[in-house]
């Protein structure tokens, strides 16, 4: 499973990217479960709603094996926040 995250926005407007390929990793099942929770359809955001974010908040684009979703601060589920943090930390 290939997971990529692009974080944009924030006060400085600096883009940050990370990518992790979980294939063959000992924790591959853990990554898969986290990604599936983060991408489920009932995620608490509406990327089409321009008022959905906060001023100087971050916007995220997450792609998991070709499926892309977007969401904004502060409307991230716990799973989305965990996945974004983990990918940006380990995939930098």
C-alpha positions as CSV (number, residue, x, y, z in Angstrom):
1,X,0.0,0.0,0.0
2,X,1.4,3.4,-1.0
3,X,0.2,6.3,1.1
4,X,1.1,9.9,0.3
5,X,0.2,13.1,2.2
6,X,0.4,16.7,1.0
7,X,-0.2,19.4,3.7
8,X,-0.6,23.0,2.5
9,X,-1.7,26.3,4.1
10,X,-0.9,27.3,7.6
11,X,0.4,30.7,8.6
12,X,3.5,30.5,6.4
13,X,1.8,28.7,3.5
14,X,4.6,26.1,3.3
15,X,3.8,22.8,1.6
16,X,5.0,19.6,3.2
17,X,4.9,16.1,1.6
18,X,5.4,12.6,2.8
19,X,5.0,9.2,1.3
20,X,5.2,5.7,2.8
21,X,5.1,2.3,1.0
22,X,3.9,-0.2,3.5
23,X,4.5,-3.3,1.3
24,X,6.6,-5.8,3.1
25,X,6.8,-3.9,6.4
26,X,6.1,-5.7,9.6
27,X,3.5,-3.1,10.5
28,X,1.7,-3.3,7.2
29,X,-1.6,-4.4,8.7
30,X,-1.5,-1.6,11.2
31,X,-1.0,1.0,8.4
32,X,-3.8,-0.6,6.3
33,X,-6.3,-0.4,9.2
34,X,-5.4,3.2,9.9
35,X,-5.7,4.2,6.3
36,X,-9.1,2.5,5.9
37,X,-10.4,4.3,9.0
38,X,-9.1,7.6,7.8
39,X,-10.6,7.3,4.3
40,X,-14.0,5.9,5.3
41,X,-17.0,7.8,3.7
42,X,-18.3,9.2,7.0
43,X,-15.2,11.3,7.6
44,X,-16.2,14.6,9.3
45,X,-15.4,17.0,6.5
46,X,-16.8,18.6,3.4
47,X,-13.9,19.6,1.1
48,X,-16.3,21.5,-1.2
49,X,-17.3,23.8,1.7
50,X,-15.1,26.8,1.6
51,X,-16.1,27.7,5.2
52,X,-15.0,24.3,6.3
53,X,-11.6,25.2,7.4
54,X,-10.1,27.9,9.7
55,X,-8.0,30.9,8.9
56,X,-4.3,29.9,8.6
57,X,-5.3,26.2,9.1
58,X,-3.9,23.3,7.1
59,X,-5.4,21.5,4.2
60,X,-4.5,17.9,3.5
61,X,-4.6,15.7,0.4
62,X,-4.2,12.0,1.2
63,X,-3.8,9.4,-1.5
64,X,-3.9,5.7,-0.7
65,X,-3.3,3.4,-3.7
66,X,-4.7,5.9,-6.1
67,X,-7.8,7.0,-4.0
68,X,-7.5,10.6,-3.1
69,X,-9.4,12.5,-0.4
70,X,-9.0,16.1,0.9
71,X,-9.9,17.6,4.3
72,X,-9.1,20.7,6.4
73,X,-8.3,21.7,9.9
74,X,-10.0,21.4,12.3
75,X,-12.3,18.9,10.7
76,X,-10.1,15.8,10.9
77,X,-11.1,12.6,12.6
78,X,-8.7,11.0,15.1
79,X,-7.7,8.4,12.4
80,X,-7.1,11.1,9.8
81,X,-4.9,13.1,12.2
82,X,-3.0,10.0,13.2
83,X,-2.4,9.0,9.5
84,X,-1.3,12.4,8.5
85,X,1.1,12.8,11.4
86,X,2.6,9.3,10.9
87,X,3.1,9.7,7.1
88,X,4.6,13.1,7.5
89,X,6.9,11.9,10.2
90,X,8.0,8.5,8.7
91,X,7.7,9.5,5.0
92,X,9.6,12.7,5.0
